[in-house]
């Protein structure tokens, strides 16, 4: 298996859990809808960002500006 080199910023990001609180951000727990670090990287590449931390900053900024404290932020997310 190929060893992937990560920058210090990416390593700090990898230590955080993405959507369930499991503290294993690279494990989708058998659910393809789970957010993994690799999915975040693919999304960053698709958006033209070559740095994961920049994509994360963009998402946080959009959340703060457009979603935080709105109905979309406070409603319960139901399984589909």
N, C-alpha and C positions, 0 to 999 in steps of 0.2 A: 504494500500500500504506500502511495506517495506521501511523503511528509510535507505538510503545508507550512510555510513560514508566515507568521503573522506579526504585524507591528505591535508595539506596546499598546497603542490606542485600541487596536482590534482585540488584543488579549483582554483588556479591561472590559470591553463590551461583551466578550464571550463568557465572562463570569456571571453575567446576569441571566435570569430566566426570562423567557419571552411571553408566555401567555397563561401558564397554569400554576406557577409557583414551585415547580419541581426542582429547580436549580440545576437542570440538565438541558441547556438550550439547544443542544444538538440531537436530542432524542424526541421524535415526534409522538412517542407513546402509542404507536400503532394507528394514529389518527392522521391521515394526510392533510387535514385542515389545520393542524398545529403549526405554529410559527417556529421555524428552526433558523439557526444562524445562516445556513446555506440559502434558505429562501430569502432572507434579508439581503444577502450578498447578490443573489440573482436580481432582486428588485432594484438594488442600487445600480447594478450594471445596466439594467433595462432603462433606468432613468438617466443614464449618462454619468453617474458618479463612479469614480474609481476608488473611493474611500468609504468604507462602511460607516465610519463615524460621521461623515458629512450627511449621508442618507438618514442616519438616526437623528441628527440635529434638525434636518428638514422636517422629519415626521413630528418631532417634539414641538417645533415651532408651529406647524400646521394645527396640531392638536390644541395648543394653547390659544391660537388665534381663531380657530373655526369650530372646535368641538367642545372644549372644556365648558362645563356648566350649562350645556344645552340639553334638550330632550334626548338627543342621540347619545349623550354622555351618561345620562342617568337611567335610561330605560334598560330593562333586563334583556340580555341577548339570549334568545331562545335557539335551541338546536334546530337544524333544518333537516 
